Amino acid sequence: GAGVSQTPSNKVTEKGKYVELRCDPISGHTALYWYRQSLGQGPEFLIYFQGTGAADDSGLPNDRFFAVRPEGSVSTLKIQRTERGDSAMYLCASSLTTNTGELFFGEGSRLTVL
Amino acid sequence: RKEVEQDPGPFNVPEGATVAFNCTYSNSASQSFFWYRQDCRKEPKLLMSVYSSGNEDGRFTAQLNRASQYISLLIRDSKLSDSATYLCVVISGGYNKLIFGAGTRLAVHP
């Protein structure tokens, strides 16, 4: 399809393991965002890419979280030494321009850390 | 204090009712404002932008009061399909760094 694609849709892992979540944005969208959403809360900003570079990573909670976008398209969110508190829905979004307020979200990757 | 605050609800209303949601934001430098809609277990989608002069899109009316740092969404003639969570969104930086409220849940019943 033409929308934002995220894989896996569900990931169950054990505490302490390493996890990678992948996002394939809409073709031609240079801006890419990662958000995290817990039950009953709104999406919480993690990181924003403009092209290949992370323009704003102020939302990453700690140094266990890292994201890359090496070719300016697909992005990977990497979480090291997962903790139970990392369990959430991880949403990726992309946009064509950077100031319209319209982000196109993927269906998310639900991470459960046991 | 959260940057964007909303009444979580839920609002349970009958079909045909008029319902209003409110939202306040703390950063007076915020520049742009939006309402997003999120269906159960789905991703958020843009519902409408909010302008200082107020704006309407069919049964939906959005208002912004910059002096009070307050945003509202009015839904007239509610439909069953309006049942969802409505997220108040603010942009404070120079790009699409959307700051979301926790959302207000609406349940429309027959």
HADDOCK unambig.tbl for C-alpha pairs under 7 A between the chains (distance, minus, plus):
assign (segid A and resid 40 and name CA) (segid B and resid 102 and name CA) 6.78 0.50 0.50
assign (segid A and resid 41 and name CA) (segid B and resid 102 and name CA) 4.38 0.50 0.50
assign (segid A and resid 41 and name CA) (segid B and resid 103 and name CA) 6.85 0.50 0.50
assign (segid A and resid 42 and name CA) (segid B and resid 100 and name CA) 5.50 0.50 0.50
assign (segid A and resid 42 and name CA) (segid B and resid 101 and name CA) 5.46 0.50 0.50
assign (segid A and resid 42 and name CA) (segid B and resid 102 and name CA) 4.06 0.50 0.50
assign (segid A and resid 42 and name CA) (segid B and resid 103 and name CA) 5.98 0.50 0.50
assign (segid A and resid 43 and name CA) (segid B and resid 100 and name CA) 6.02 0.50 0.50
assign (segid A and resid 44 and name CA) (segid B and resid 100 and name CA) 6.91 0.50 0.50
assign (segid A and resid 45 and name CA) (segid B and resid 99 and name CA) 6.98 0.50 0.50
assign (segid A and resid 98 and name CA) (segid B and resid 95 and name CA) 4.90 0.50 0.50
assign (segid A and resid 98 and name CA) (segid B and resid 96 and name CA) 5.11 0.50 0.50
assign (segid A and resid 99 and name CA) (segid B and resid 95 and name CA) 4.91 0.50 0.50
assign (segid A and resid 99 and name CA) (segid B and resid 96 and name CA) 5.15 0.50 0.50
assign (segid A and resid 100 and name CA) (segid B and resid 96 and name CA) 6.90 0.50 0.50
assign (segid A and resid 101 and name CA) (segid B and resid 96 and name CA) 5.60 0.50 0.50
assign (segid A and resid 102 and name CA) (segid B and resid 46 and name CA) 6.15 0.50 0.50
assign (segid A and resid 105 and name CA) (segid B and resid 43 and name CA) 6.01 0.50 0.50
assign (segid A and resid 105 and name CA) (segid B and resid 44 and name CA) 6.61 0.50 0.50
assign (segid A and resid 106 and name CA) (segid B and resid 43 and name CA) 6.44 0.50 0.50
assign (segid A and resid 107 and name CA) (segid B and resid 42 and name CA) 6.20 0.50 0.50
assign (segid A and resid 107 and name CA) (segid B and resid 43 and name CA) 5.26 0.50 0.50
